[in-house]
Amino acid sequence: MKINPLNNPKINAYKPQVQQQQQQTQSKNQATDKVQISEEAKQLQQSNPIVEARQEKVENLKQEVQKGTYQLDPKQTAEKMVEFWNGR
């Protein structure tokens, strides 16, 4: 009686495919993205005194509107609107 060797091609038909899939998943896991922030972006992230002052002004206006103490000058508003539309 002859016993066939264990390296039967029919049994190992899927072995190369499995190995290839494992290699692909390993290479995908190794690839990573990197982010580099430019110096200009770092400067923009730092607090800007102009932005802070504007935020304070907006907060004060919000509080005045909520309290009902905000006074609006219609003449000044109209003048600013005319300046804006004529300036274009």
N, CA and C atoms as an extended XYZ file, in Angstrom:
264
Properties=species:S:1:pos:R:3:atomname:S:1:resname:S:1:resid:I:1 pbc="F F F"
N         0.848       -1.164        0.000 N   MET     1
C         0.000        0.000        0.000 CA  MET     1
C         0.901        1.237        0.000 C   MET     1
N         0.550        2.176       -0.862 N   LYS     2
C         1.349        3.389       -1.002 CA  LYS     2
C         0.619        4.545       -0.314 C   LYS     2
N         1.330        5.242        0.534 N   ILE     3
C         0.762        6.401        1.222 CA  ILE     3
C         1.259        7.643        0.503 C   ILE     3
N         0.318        8.483        0.107 N   ASN     4
C         0.668        9.714       -0.603 CA  ASN     4
C         1.288       10.722        0.366 C   ASN     4
N         2.213       11.521       -0.123 N   PRO     5
C         2.814       12.524        0.762 CA  PRO     5
C         1.799       13.602        1.165 C   PRO     5
N         2.120       14.331        2.226 N   LEU     6
C         1.209       15.350        2.740 CA  LEU     6
C         1.150       16.595        1.864 C   LEU     6
N         2.072       16.781        0.981 N   ASN     7
C         2.080       17.961        0.124 CA  ASN     7
C         1.209       17.761       -1.107 C   ASN     7
N         0.055       17.275       -0.897 N   ASN     8
C        -0.881       17.057       -1.989 CA  ASN     8
C        -1.354       18.417       -2.495 C   ASN     8
N        -1.234       18.719       -3.800 N   PRO     9
C        -1.635       20.031       -4.311 CA  PRO     9
C        -3.112       20.329       -4.124 C   PRO     9
N        -3.938       19.322       -4.058 N   LYS    10
C        -5.374       19.564       -3.873 CA  LYS    10
C        -5.669       20.041       -2.448 C   LYS    10
N        -4.945       19.545       -1.510 N   ILE    11
C        -5.151       19.944       -0.117 CA  ILE    11
C        -4.617       21.353        0.106 C   ILE    11
N        -3.489       21.663       -0.481 N   ASN    12
C        -2.842       22.955       -0.277 CA  ASN    12
C        -3.197       23.975       -1.357 C   ASN    12
N        -4.297       23.806       -2.039 N   ALA    13
C        -4.656       24.705       -3.135 CA  ALA    13
C        -4.915       26.127       -2.636 C   ALA    13
N        -5.452       26.284       -1.448 N   TYR    14
C        -5.809       27.611       -0.942 CA  TYR    14
C        -4.730       28.230       -0.056 C   TYR    14
N        -3.711       27.484        0.252 N   LYS    15
C        -2.657       27.981        1.129 CA  LYS    15
C        -1.969       29.232        0.576 C   LYS    15
N        -1.591       29.292       -0.716 N   PRO    16
C        -0.976       30.524       -1.234 CA  PRO    16
C        -1.909       31.735       -1.160 C   PRO    16
N        -3.200       31.510       -1.369 N   GLN    17
C        -4.155       32.620       -1.295 CA  GLN    17
C        -4.260       33.151        0.134 C   GLN    17
N        -4.286       32.261        1.091 N   VAL    18
C        -4.377       32.663        2.493 CA  VAL    18
C        -3.124       33.437        2.893 C   VAL    18
N        -1.965       32.959        2.468 N   GLN    19
C        -0.727       33.658        2.787 CA  GLN    19
C        -0.701       35.047        2.158 C   GLN    19
N        -1.189       35.145        0.937 N   GLN    20
C        -1.216       36.443        0.253 CA  GLN    20
C        -2.152       37.409        0.981 C   GLN    20
N        -3.308       36.935        1.420 N   GLN    21
C        -4.241       37.783        2.151 CA  GLN    21
C        -3.636       38.242        3.476 C   GLN    21
N        -2.922       37.357        4.147 N   GLN    22
C        -2.293       37.730        5.409 CA  GLN    22
C        -1.230       38.797        5.194 C   GLN    22
N        -0.476       38.684        4.125 N   GLN    23
C         0.545       39.681        3.826 CA  GLN    23
C        -0.092       41.030        3.513 C   GLN    23
N        -1.213       41.016        2.792 N   GLN    24
C        -1.890       42.269        2.455 CA  GLN    24
C        -2.422       42.948        3.708 C   GLN    24
N        -3.010       42.179        4.615 N   THR    25
C        -3.542       42.787        5.841 CA  THR    25
C        -2.416       43.323        6.714 C   THR    25
N        -1.285       42.640        6.741 N   GLN    26
C        -0.148       43.130        7.517 CA  GLN    26
C         0.392       44.424        6.934 C   GLN    26
N         0.457       44.503        5.604 N   SER    27
C         0.965       45.729        4.989 CA  SER    27
C        -0.012       46.885        5.196 C   SER    27
N        -1.312       46.607        5.216 N   LYS    28
C        -2.301       47.662        5.473 CA  LYS    28
C        -2.182       48.173        6.904 C   LYS    28
N        -1.929       47.256        7.838 N   ASN    29
C        -1.808       47.649        9.241 CA  ASN    29
C        -0.555       48.485        9.481 C   ASN    29
N         0.473       48.261        8.705 N   GLN    30
C         1.719       48.982        8.900 CA  GLN    30
C         1.669       50.386        8.327 C   GLN    30
N         0.860       50.606        7.299 N   ALA    31
C         0.780       51.929        6.681 CA  ALA    31
C        -0.036       52.854        7.583 C   ALA    31
N         0.542       54.010        7.924 N   THR    32
C        -0.159       54.972        8.764 CA  THR    32
C        -0.079       56.354        8.133 C   THR    32
N        -1.056       57.158        8.437 N   ASP    33
C        -1.073       58.533        7.958 CA  ASP    33
C        -0.390       59.427        8.984 C   ASP    33
N         0.256       60.455        8.483 N   LYS    34
C         0.910       61.411        9.365 CA  LYS    34
C         0.417       62.808        9.029 C   LYS    34
N         0.234       63.604       10.057 N   VAL    35
C        -0.217       64.979        9.889 CA  VAL    35
C         0.897       65.905       10.354 C   VAL    35
N         1.197       66.886        9.512 N   GLN    36
C         2.191       67.882        9.888 CA  GLN    36
C         1.521       69.252        9.838 C   GLN    36
N         1.599       69.967       10.936 N   ILE    37
C         0.982       71.284       11.023 CA  ILE    37
C         2.049       72.329       10.736 C   ILE    37
N         1.749       73.206        9.805 N   SER    38
C         2.717       74.231        9.419 CA  SER    38
C         2.855       75.274       10.526 C   SER    38
N         3.914       76.053       10.440 N   GLU    39
C         4.146       77.109       11.429 CA  GLU    39
C         3.028       78.148       11.376 C   GLU    39
N         2.550       78.431       10.172 N   GLU    40
C         1.466       79.409       10.022 CA  GLU    40
C         0.206       78.918       10.729 C   GLU    40
N        -0.098       77.633       10.594 N   ALA    41
C        -1.272       77.075       11.259 CA  ALA    41
C        -1.104       77.099       12.774 C   ALA    41
N         0.107       76.849       13.235 N   LYS    42
C         0.360       76.901       14.680 CA  LYS    42
C         0.148       78.308       15.219 C   LYS    42
N         0.571       79.309       14.445 N   GLN    43
C         0.375       80.692       14.867 CA  GLN    43
C        -1.106       81.046       14.884 C   GLN    43
N        -1.858       80.527       13.920 N   LEU    44
C        -3.289       80.808       13.879 CA  LEU    44
C        -4.021       80.165       15.050 C   LEU    44
N        -3.509       79.044       15.532 N   GLN    45
C        -4.143       78.364       16.651 CA  GLN    45
C        -3.932       79.103       17.967 C   GLN    45
N        -2.866       79.860       18.049 N   GLN    46
C        -2.609       80.615       19.271 CA  GLN    46
C        -3.652       81.719       19.395 C   GLN    46
N        -3.915       82.121       20.618 N   SER    47
C        -4.938       83.131       20.846 CA  SER    47
C        -4.502       84.471       20.266 C   SER    47
N        -5.441       85.117       19.622 N   ASN    48
C        -5.206       86.407       18.983 CA  ASN    48
C        -5.912       87.473       19.821 C   ASN    48
N        -5.219       88.532       20.235 N   PRO    49
C        -5.859       89.547       21.086 CA  PRO    49
C        -7.037       90.239       20.400 C   PRO    49
N        -6.979       90.394       19.092 N   ILE    50
C        -8.091       91.030       18.370 CA  ILE    50
C        -9.327       90.148       18.439 C   ILE    50
N        -9.133       88.846       18.248 N   VAL    51
C       -10.256       87.909       18.301 CA  VAL    51
C       -10.846       87.885       19.703 C   VAL    51
N        -9.994       87.890       20.709 N   GLU    52
C       -10.480       87.879       22.088 CA  GLU    52
C       -11.281       89.141       22.397 C   GLU    52
N       -10.800       90.290       21.948 N   ALA    53
C       -11.512       91.548       22.194 CA  ALA    53
C       -12.864       91.534       21.494 C   ALA    53
N       -12.895       91.008       20.284 N   ARG    54
C       -14.160       90.945       19.540 CA  ARG    54
C       -15.147       90.003       20.230 C   ARG    54
N       -14.648       88.888       20.746 N   GLN    55
C       -15.516       87.958       21.458 CA  GLN    55
C       -16.101       88.613       22.706 C   GLN    55
N       -15.291       89.386       23.408 N   GLU    56
C       -15.791       90.094       24.587 CA  GLU    56
C       -16.877       91.088       24.193 C   GLU    56
N       -16.654       91.793       23.088 N   LYS    57
C       -17.639       92.773       22.622 CA  LYS    57
C       -18.952       92.082       22.255 C   LYS    57
N       -18.852       90.947       21.580 N   VAL    58
C       -20.052       90.194       21.200 CA  VAL    58
C       -20.788       89.713       22.445 C   VAL    58
N       -20.059       89.213       23.430 N   GLU    59
C       -20.690       88.756       24.666 CA  GLU    59
C       -21.402       89.907       25.379 C   GLU    59
N       -20.769       91.073       25.418 N   ASN    60
C       -21.405       92.235       26.045 CA  ASN    60
C       -22.678       92.627       25.309 C   ASN    60
N       -22.632       92.605       23.982 N   LEU    61
C       -23.829       92.937       23.200 CA  LEU    61
C       -24.938       91.922       23.446 C   LEU    61
N       -24.594       90.655       23.536 N   LYS    62
C       -25.597       89.621       23.806 CA  LYS    62
C       -26.273       89.863       25.152 C   LYS    62
N       -25.462       90.207       26.149 N   GLN    63
C       -26.018       90.458       27.477 CA  GLN    63
C       -26.941       91.674       27.466 C   GLN    63
N       -26.544       92.733       26.753 N   GLU    64
C       -27.384       93.930       26.670 CA  GLU    64
C       -28.706       93.621       25.978 C   GLU    64
N       -28.663       92.815       24.918 N   VAL    65
C       -29.894       92.459       24.203 CA  VAL    65
C       -30.796       91.633       25.109 C   VAL    65
N       -30.231       90.683       25.849 N   GLN    66
C       -31.031       89.848       26.740 CA  GLN    66
C       -31.660       90.662       27.866 C   GLN    66
N       -30.921       91.646       28.375 N   LYS    67
C       -31.441       92.487       29.454 CA  LYS    67
C       -32.423       93.534       28.943 C   LYS    67
N       -32.352       93.818       27.647 N   GLY    68
C       -33.225       94.844       27.081 CA  GLY    68
C       -32.642       96.235       27.193 C   GLY    68
N       -31.363       96.345       27.472 N   THR    69
C       -30.731       97.653       27.628 CA  THR    69
C       -29.962       98.090       26.385 C   THR    69
N       -30.001       97.306       25.332 N   TYR    70
C       -29.261       97.643       24.108 CA  TYR    70
C       -29.989       98.759       23.375 C   TYR    70
N       -29.292       99.856       23.137 N   GLN    71
C       -29.867      101.000       22.440 CA  GLN    71
C       -29.257      101.085       21.043 C   GLN    71
N       -30.113      101.200       20.051 N   LEU    72
C       -29.685      101.262       18.662 CA  LEU    72
C       -30.007      102.635       18.106 C   LEU    72
N       -29.033      103.272       17.469 N   ASP    73
C       -29.226      104.584       16.859 CA  ASP    73
C       -29.607      104.376       15.392 C   ASP    73
N       -30.865      104.625       15.018 N   PRO    74
C       -31.302      104.376       13.638 CA  PRO    74
C       -30.573      105.250       12.618 C   PRO    74
N       -30.241      106.482       12.989 N   LYS    75
C       -29.558      107.378       12.059 CA  LYS    75
C       -28.162      106.840       11.737 C   LYS    75
N       -27.448      106.417       12.758 N   GLN    76
C       -26.109      105.876       12.550 CA  GLN    76
C       -26.176      104.580       11.727 C   GLN    76
N       -27.170      103.744       11.980 N   THR    77
C       -27.332      102.508       11.214 CA  THR    77
C       -27.569      102.813        9.748 C   THR    77
N       -28.437      103.799        9.465 N   ALA    78
C       -28.721      104.174        8.077 CA  ALA    78
C       -27.470      104.719        7.394 C   ALA    78
N       -26.700      105.539        8.102 N   GLU    79
C       -25.468      106.086        7.525 CA  GLU    79
C       -24.482      104.969        7.180 C   GLU    79
N       -24.330      104.005        8.068 N   LYS    80
C       -23.415      102.886        7.820 CA  LYS    80
C       -23.884      102.041        6.639 C   LYS    80
N       -25.201      101.864        6.501 N   MET    81
C       -25.728      101.095        5.368 CA  MET    81
C       -25.450      101.811        4.050 C   MET    81
N       -25.637      103.135        4.035 N   VAL    82
C       -25.372      103.912        2.820 CA  VAL    82
C       -23.891      103.845        2.476 C   VAL    82
N       -23.032      103.983        3.470 N   GLU    83
C       -21.587      103.883        3.235 CA  GLU    83
C       -21.226      102.515        2.658 C   GLU    83
N       -21.837      101.488        3.193 N   PHE    84
C       -21.531      100.131        2.738 CA  PHE    84
C       -21.937       99.939        1.281 C   PHE    84
N       -23.161      100.331        0.940 N   TRP    85
C       -23.660      100.082       -0.415 CA  TRP    85
C       -23.040      101.031       -1.437 C   TRP    85
N       -22.686      102.228       -1.045 N   ASN    86
C       -22.025      103.143       -1.982 CA  ASN    86
C       -20.543      102.821       -2.129 C   ASN    86
N       -19.980      102.193       -1.141 N   GLY    87
C       -18.569      101.834       -1.186 CA  GLY    87
C       -18.280      100.709       -2.158 C   GLY    87
N       -19.297       99.973       -2.524 N   ARG    88
C       -19.095       98.844       -3.447 CA  ARG    88
C       -19.096       99.313       -4.817 C   ARG    88
